[in-house]
Amino acid sequence: MFKNGRSQAVRIPRAFELPGTEAIMRKEGERLVIEPAKRKSLSAVLATLKPMDEDLATIVDRPAEAVDL
């Protein structure tokens, strides 16, 4: 363990490397548990997006042109 600014930090050996880029940390009594964060579903990610306030251009929906194959 070492200090990083005003925080205490722990260097994790390669043998204990976690997948992904985010982790969840919690205390269980005197134990500190670090585990990989579960991947969010697409619907969960989309639910965090803020609505757009700008008006988008109208798109004319034309039928597809015939193509000779």
Jmol script that loads the backbone (N, CA, C; Angstrom):
load data "model"
ATOM      1  N   MET A   1       0.848  -1.176   0.000  1.00  0.00           N
ATOM      2  CA  MET A   1       0.000   0.000   0.000  1.00  0.00           C
ATOM      3  C   MET A   1       0.889   1.233   0.000  1.00  0.00           C
ATOM      4  N   PHE A   2       0.342   2.314  -0.568  1.00  0.00           N
ATOM      5  CA  PHE A   2       1.081   3.566  -0.614  1.00  0.00           C
ATOM      6  C   PHE A   2       0.095   4.722  -0.674  1.00  0.00           C
ATOM      7  N   LYS A   3       0.581   5.920  -0.483  1.00  0.00           N
ATOM      8  CA  LYS A   3      -0.254   7.112  -0.537  1.00  0.00           C
ATOM      9  C   LYS A   3      -0.215   7.686  -1.944  1.00  0.00           C
ATOM     10  N   ASN A   4      -1.378   8.119  -2.429  1.00  0.00           N
ATOM     11  CA  ASN A   4      -1.505   8.799  -3.713  1.00  0.00           C
ATOM     12  C   ASN A   4      -2.266  10.080  -3.424  1.00  0.00           C
ATOM     13  N   GLY A   5      -1.542  11.176  -3.218  1.00  0.00           N
ATOM     14  CA  GLY A   5      -2.178  12.408  -2.756  1.00  0.00           C
ATOM     15  C   GLY A   5      -2.660  12.194  -1.338  1.00  0.00           C
ATOM     16  N   ARG A   6      -3.940  12.436  -1.082  1.00  0.00           N
ATOM     17  CA  ARG A   6      -4.497  12.226   0.253  1.00  0.00           C
ATOM     18  C   ARG A   6      -5.192  10.874   0.368  1.00  0.00           C
ATOM     19  N   SER A   7      -5.117  10.053  -0.683  1.00  0.00           N
ATOM     20  CA  SER A   7      -5.765   8.740  -0.679  1.00  0.00           C
ATOM     21  C   SER A   7      -4.754   7.627  -0.482  1.00  0.00           C
ATOM     22  N   GLN A   8      -5.222   6.523   0.056  1.00  0.00           N
ATOM     23  CA  GLN A   8      -4.391   5.329   0.172  1.00  0.00           C
ATOM     24  C   GLN A   8      -4.650   4.479  -1.069  1.00  0.00           C
ATOM     25  N   ALA A   9      -3.615   3.914  -1.651  1.00  0.00           N
ATOM     26  CA  ALA A   9      -3.747   3.127  -2.877  1.00  0.00           C
ATOM     27  C   ALA A   9      -3.095   1.765  -2.695  1.00  0.00           C
ATOM     28  N   VAL A  10      -3.549   0.823  -3.523  1.00  0.00           N
ATOM     29  CA  VAL A  10      -3.006  -0.532  -3.507  1.00  0.00           C
ATOM     30  C   VAL A  10      -2.615  -0.897  -4.927  1.00  0.00           C
ATOM     31  N   ARG A  11      -1.425  -1.407  -5.107  1.00  0.00           N
ATOM     32  CA  ARG A  11      -0.989  -1.887  -6.411  1.00  0.00           C
ATOM     33  C   ARG A  11      -1.437  -3.336  -6.544  1.00  0.00           C
ATOM     34  N   ILE A  12      -2.166  -3.639  -7.618  1.00  0.00           N
ATOM     35  CA  ILE A  12      -2.687  -4.994  -7.820  1.00  0.00           C
ATOM     36  C   ILE A  12      -1.725  -5.770  -8.707  1.00  0.00           C
ATOM     37  N   PRO A  13      -1.199  -6.892  -8.227  1.00  0.00           N
ATOM     38  CA  PRO A  13      -0.283  -7.690  -9.045  1.00  0.00           C
ATOM     39  C   PRO A  13      -0.979  -8.215 -10.308  1.00  0.00           C
ATOM     40  N   ARG A  14      -0.214  -8.424 -11.339  1.00  0.00           N
ATOM     41  CA  ARG A  14      -0.747  -8.904 -12.622  1.00  0.00           C
ATOM     42  C   ARG A  14      -1.564 -10.180 -12.457  1.00  0.00           C
ATOM     43  N   ALA A  15      -1.158 -11.038 -11.548  1.00  0.00           N
ATOM     44  CA  ALA A  15      -1.876 -12.305 -11.339  1.00  0.00           C
ATOM     45  C   ALA A  15      -3.321 -12.085 -10.881  1.00  0.00           C
ATOM     46  N   PHE A  16      -3.613 -10.917 -10.317  1.00  0.00           N
ATOM     47  CA  PHE A  16      -4.953 -10.607  -9.831  1.00  0.00           C
ATOM     48  C   PHE A  16      -5.644  -9.554 -10.695  1.00  0.00           C
ATOM     49  N   GLU A  17      -5.133  -9.307 -11.885  1.00  0.00           N
ATOM     50  CA  GLU A  17      -5.690  -8.281 -12.773  1.00  0.00           C
ATOM     51  C   GLU A  17      -7.158  -8.566 -13.068  1.00  0.00           C
ATOM     52  N   LEU A  18      -7.976  -7.507 -13.024  1.00  0.00           N
ATOM     53  CA  LEU A  18      -9.416  -7.625 -13.277  1.00  0.00           C
ATOM     54  C   LEU A  18      -9.721  -7.271 -14.725  1.00  0.00           C
ATOM     55  N   PRO A  19     -10.741  -7.880 -15.309  1.00  0.00           N
ATOM     56  CA  PRO A  19     -11.127  -7.512 -16.671  1.00  0.00           C
ATOM     57  C   PRO A  19     -11.859  -6.171 -16.678  1.00  0.00           C
ATOM     58  N   GLY A  20     -11.857  -5.503 -17.819  1.00  0.00           N
ATOM     59  CA  GLY A  20     -12.604  -4.249 -17.952  1.00  0.00           C
ATOM     60  C   GLY A  20     -11.851  -3.057 -17.408  1.00  0.00           C
ATOM     61  N   THR A  21     -12.589  -1.938 -17.265  1.00  0.00           N
ATOM     62  CA  THR A  21     -11.976  -0.685 -16.808  1.00  0.00           C
ATOM     63  C   THR A  21     -12.606  -0.145 -15.530  1.00  0.00           C
ATOM     64  N   GLU A  22     -13.630  -0.841 -15.006  1.00  0.00           N
ATOM     65  CA  GLU A  22     -14.295  -0.379 -13.788  1.00  0.00           C
ATOM     66  C   GLU A  22     -14.407  -1.519 -12.789  1.00  0.00           C
ATOM     67  N   ALA A  23     -14.370  -1.160 -11.510  1.00  0.00           N
ATOM     68  CA  ALA A  23     -14.480  -2.160 -10.447  1.00  0.00           C
ATOM     69  C   ALA A  23     -15.386  -1.623  -9.342  1.00  0.00           C
ATOM     70  N   ILE A  24     -15.921  -2.532  -8.558  1.00  0.00           N
ATOM     71  CA  ILE A  24     -16.733  -2.192  -7.397  1.00  0.00           C
ATOM     72  C   ILE A  24     -15.925  -2.564  -6.165  1.00  0.00           C
ATOM     73  N   MET A  25     -15.904  -1.659  -5.184  1.00  0.00           N
ATOM     74  CA  MET A  25     -15.142  -1.884  -3.961  1.00  0.00           C
ATOM     75  C   MET A  25     -16.103  -1.773  -2.781  1.00  0.00           C
ATOM     76  N   ARG A  26     -16.025  -2.741  -1.858  1.00  0.00           N
ATOM     77  CA  ARG A  26     -16.883  -2.695  -0.682  1.00  0.00           C
ATOM     78  C   ARG A  26     -16.155  -3.308   0.512  1.00  0.00           C
ATOM     79  N   LYS A  27     -16.609  -2.944   1.695  1.00  0.00           N
ATOM     80  CA  LYS A  27     -16.041  -3.521   2.916  1.00  0.00           C
ATOM     81  C   LYS A  27     -16.992  -4.576   3.437  1.00  0.00           C
ATOM     82  N   GLU A  28     -16.441  -5.706   3.836  1.00  0.00           N
ATOM     83  CA  GLU A  28     -17.177  -6.759   4.533  1.00  0.00           C
ATOM     84  C   GLU A  28     -16.457  -6.985   5.839  1.00  0.00           C
ATOM     85  N   GLY A  29     -16.935  -6.351   6.889  1.00  0.00           N
ATOM     86  CA  GLY A  29     -16.227  -6.394   8.171  1.00  0.00           C
ATOM     87  C   GLY A  29     -14.892  -5.694   8.021  1.00  0.00           C
ATOM     88  N   GLU A  30     -13.813  -6.397   8.307  1.00  0.00           N
ATOM     89  CA  GLU A  30     -12.461  -5.850   8.165  1.00  0.00           C
ATOM     90  C   GLU A  30     -11.874  -6.098   6.786  1.00  0.00           C
ATOM     91  N   ARG A  31     -12.610  -6.791   5.916  1.00  0.00           N
ATOM     92  CA  ARG A  31     -12.107  -7.144   4.591  1.00  0.00           C
ATOM     93  C   ARG A  31     -12.520  -6.097   3.560  1.00  0.00           C
ATOM     94  N   LEU A  32     -11.647  -5.854   2.612  1.00  0.00           N
ATOM     95  CA  LEU A  32     -11.927  -4.981   1.474  1.00  0.00           C
ATOM     96  C   LEU A  32     -12.061  -5.887   0.256  1.00  0.00           C
ATOM     97  N   VAL A  33     -13.209  -5.839  -0.404  1.00  0.00           N
ATOM     98  CA  VAL A  33     -13.478  -6.700  -1.555  1.00  0.00           C
ATOM     99  C   VAL A  33     -13.522  -5.837  -2.809  1.00  0.00           C
ATOM    100  N   ILE A  34     -12.734  -6.209  -3.814  1.00  0.00           N
ATOM    101  CA  ILE A  34     -12.716  -5.508  -5.098  1.00  0.00           C
ATOM    102  C   ILE A  34     -13.098  -6.523  -6.162  1.00  0.00           C
ATOM    103  N   GLU A  35     -14.124  -6.188  -6.966  1.00  0.00           N
ATOM    104  CA  GLU A  35     -14.562  -7.097  -8.019  1.00  0.00           C
ATOM    105  C   GLU A  35     -14.885  -6.298  -9.281  1.00  0.00           C
ATOM    106  N   PRO A  36     -14.802  -6.939 -10.443  1.00  0.00           N
ATOM    107  CA  PRO A  36     -15.100  -6.225 -11.677  1.00  0.00           C
ATOM    108  C   PRO A  36     -16.554  -5.777 -11.700  1.00  0.00           C
ATOM    109  N   ALA A  37     -16.800  -4.589 -12.232  1.00  0.00           N
ATOM    110  CA  ALA A  37     -18.169  -4.097 -12.374  1.00  0.00           C
ATOM    111  C   ALA A  37     -18.846  -4.858 -13.501  1.00  0.00           C
ATOM    112  N   LYS A  38     -20.111  -5.187 -13.292  1.00  0.00           N
ATOM    113  CA  LYS A  38     -20.853  -5.887 -14.329  1.00  0.00           C
ATOM    114  C   LYS A  38     -21.100  -4.940 -15.498  1.00  0.00           C
ATOM    115  N   ARG A  39     -21.036  -5.497 -16.714  1.00  0.00           N
ATOM    116  CA  ARG A  39     -21.297  -4.687 -17.897  1.00  0.00           C
ATOM    117  C   ARG A  39     -22.765  -4.300 -17.932  1.00  0.00           C
ATOM    118  N   LYS A  40     -23.026  -3.051 -18.273  1.00  0.00           N
ATOM    119  CA  LYS A  40     -24.398  -2.565 -18.350  1.00  0.00           C
ATOM    120  C   LYS A  40     -25.009  -2.975 -19.685  1.00  0.00           C
ATOM    121  N   SER A  41     -26.301  -3.217 -19.676  1.00  0.00           N
ATOM    122  CA  SER A  41     -26.994  -3.530 -20.918  1.00  0.00           C
ATOM    123  C   SER A  41     -27.135  -2.248 -21.736  1.00  0.00           C
ATOM    124  N   LEU A  42     -27.383  -2.394 -23.017  1.00  0.00           N
ATOM    125  CA  LEU A  42     -27.558  -1.228 -23.882  1.00  0.00           C
ATOM    126  C   LEU A  42     -28.713  -0.373 -23.395  1.00  0.00           C
ATOM    127  N   SER A  43     -29.809  -0.990 -22.974  1.00  0.00           N
ATOM    128  CA  SER A  43     -30.960  -0.209 -22.506  1.00  0.00           C
ATOM    129  C   SER A  43     -30.619   0.575 -21.233  1.00  0.00           C
ATOM    130  N   ALA A  44     -29.778   0.010 -20.368  1.00  0.00           N
ATOM    131  CA  ALA A  44     -29.366   0.727 -19.156  1.00  0.00           C
ATOM    132  C   ALA A  44     -28.498   1.926 -19.511  1.00  0.00           C
ATOM    133  N   VAL A  45     -27.604   1.771 -20.490  1.00  0.00           N
ATOM    134  CA  VAL A  45     -26.754   2.886 -20.921  1.00  0.00           C
ATOM    135  C   VAL A  45     -27.612   3.966 -21.568  1.00  0.00           C
ATOM    136  N   LEU A  46     -28.530   3.579 -22.447  1.00  0.00           N
ATOM    137  CA  LEU A  46     -29.395   4.560 -23.120  1.00  0.00           C
ATOM    138  C   LEU A  46     -30.274   5.306 -22.123  1.00  0.00           C
ATOM    139  N   ALA A  47     -30.668   4.654 -21.047  1.00  0.00           N
ATOM    140  CA  ALA A  47     -31.505   5.298 -20.034  1.00  0.00           C
ATOM    141  C   ALA A  47     -30.767   6.423 -19.313  1.00  0.00           C
ATOM    142  N   THR A  48     -29.435   6.427 -19.333  1.00  0.00           N
ATOM    143  CA  THR A  48     -28.661   7.476 -18.666  1.00  0.00           C
ATOM    144  C   THR A  48     -28.465   8.717 -19.539  1.00  0.00           C
ATOM    145  N   LEU A  49     -28.810   8.620 -20.837  1.00  0.00           N
ATOM    146  CA  LEU A  49     -28.620   9.747 -21.751  1.00  0.00           C
ATOM    147  C   LEU A  49     -29.688  10.807 -21.540  1.00  0.00           C
ATOM    148  N   LYS A  50     -29.284  12.067 -21.657  1.00  0.00           N
ATOM    149  CA  LYS A  50     -30.223  13.181 -21.522  1.00  0.00           C
ATOM    150  C   LYS A  50     -30.897  13.432 -22.869  1.00  0.00           C
ATOM    151  N   PRO A  51     -32.179  13.837 -22.851  1.00  0.00           N
ATOM    152  CA  PRO A  51     -32.873  14.123 -24.114  1.00  0.00           C
ATOM    153  C   PRO A  51     -32.216  15.296 -24.844  1.00  0.00           C
ATOM    154  N   MET A  52     -32.288  15.265 -26.168  1.00  0.00           N
ATOM    155  CA  MET A  52     -31.744  16.365 -26.979  1.00  0.00           C
ATOM    156  C   MET A  52     -32.780  17.483 -27.060  1.00  0.00           C
ATOM    157  N   ASP A  53     -32.327  18.726 -26.957  1.00  0.00           N
ATOM    158  CA  ASP A  53     -33.228  19.871 -27.019  1.00  0.00           C
ATOM    159  C   ASP A  53     -33.282  20.493 -28.412  1.00  0.00           C
ATOM    160  N   GLU A  54     -32.458  20.006 -29.342  1.00  0.00           N
ATOM    161  CA  GLU A  54     -32.428  20.623 -30.664  1.00  0.00           C
ATOM    162  C   GLU A  54     -33.395  19.928 -31.617  1.00  0.00           C
ATOM    163  N   ASP A  55     -33.894  20.712 -32.577  1.00  0.00           N
ATOM    164  CA  ASP A  55     -34.770  20.162 -33.602  1.00  0.00           C
ATOM    165  C   ASP A  55     -33.921  19.558 -34.707  1.00  0.00           C
ATOM    166  N   LEU A  56     -34.270  18.367 -35.120  1.00  0.00           N
ATOM    167  CA  LEU A  56     -33.545  17.705 -36.194  1.00  0.00           C
ATOM    168  C   LEU A  56     -34.251  17.944 -37.520  1.00  0.00           C
ATOM    169  N   ALA A  57     -33.492  17.913 -38.604  1.00  0.00           N
ATOM    170  CA  ALA A  57     -34.063  18.116 -39.937  1.00  0.00           C
ATOM    171  C   ALA A  57     -35.045  16.998 -40.256  1.00  0.00           C
ATOM    172  N   THR A  58     -36.092  17.341 -41.002  1.00  0.00           N
ATOM    173  CA  THR A  58     -37.066  16.344 -41.426  1.00  0.00           C
ATOM    174  C   THR A  58     -36.450  15.494 -42.525  1.00  0.00           C
ATOM    175  N   ILE A  59     -36.631  14.191 -42.429  1.00  0.00           N
ATOM    176  CA  ILE A  59     -36.101  13.265 -43.427  1.00  0.00           C
ATOM    177  C   ILE A  59     -37.262  12.758 -44.268  1.00  0.00           C
ATOM    178  N   VAL A  60     -37.140  12.964 -45.583  1.00  0.00           N
ATOM    179  CA  VAL A  60     -38.178  12.487 -46.483  1.00  0.00           C
ATOM    180  C   VAL A  60     -37.969  10.994 -46.700  1.00  0.00           C
ATOM    181  N   ASP A  61     -38.994  10.207 -46.415  1.00  0.00           N
ATOM    182  CA  ASP A  61     -38.906   8.750 -46.549  1.00  0.00           C
ATOM    183  C   ASP A  61     -39.430   8.359 -47.927  1.00  0.00           C
ATOM    184  N   ARG A  62     -38.528   8.220 -48.882  1.00  0.00           N
ATOM    185  CA  ARG A  62     -38.909   7.877 -50.247  1.00  0.00           C
ATOM    186  C   ARG A  62     -38.801   6.374 -50.454  1.00  0.00           C
ATOM    187  N   PRO A  63     -39.621   5.823 -51.363  1.00  0.00           N
ATOM    188  CA  PRO A  63     -39.493   4.392 -51.656  1.00  0.00           C
ATOM    189  C   PRO A  63     -38.166   4.097 -52.335  1.00  0.00           C
ATOM    190  N   ALA A  64     -37.678   2.890 -52.156  1.00  0.00           N
ATOM    191  CA  ALA A  64     -36.410   2.487 -52.773  1.00  0.00           C
ATOM    192  C   ALA A  64     -36.565   2.429 -54.281  1.00  0.00           C
ATOM    193  N   GLU A  65     -35.474   2.753 -54.996  1.00  0.00           N
ATOM    194  CA  GLU A  65     -35.492   2.681 -56.448  1.00  0.00           C
ATOM    195  C   GLU A  65     -35.302   1.237 -56.891  1.00  0.00           C
ATOM    196  N   ALA A  66     -35.938   0.869 -58.004  1.00  0.00           N
ATOM    197  CA  ALA A  66     -35.804  -0.480 -58.538  1.00  0.00           C
ATOM    198  C   ALA A  66     -34.383  -0.674 -59.054  1.00  0.00           C
ATOM    199  N   VAL A  67     -33.854  -1.889 -58.875  1.00  0.00           N
ATOM    200  CA  VAL A  67     -32.503  -2.211 -59.298  1.00  0.00           C
ATOM    201  C   VAL A  67     -32.565  -3.501 -60.116  1.00  0.00           C
ATOM    202  N   ASP A  68     -31.927  -3.490 -61.301  1.00  0.00           N
ATOM    203  CA  ASP A  68     -31.825  -4.706 -62.099  1.00  0.00           C
ATOM    204  C   ASP A  68     -30.641  -5.528 -61.627  1.00  0.00           C
ATOM    205  N   LEU A  69     -30.886  -6.777 -61.302  1.00  0.00           N
ATOM    206  CA  LEU A  69     -29.802  -7.644 -60.855  1.00  0.00           C
ATOM    207  C   LEU A  69     -29.444  -8.531 -61.964  1.00  0.00           C
TER     208      LEU A  69
END
end "model"
wireframe off; spacefill off
backbone 0.3
color backbone group
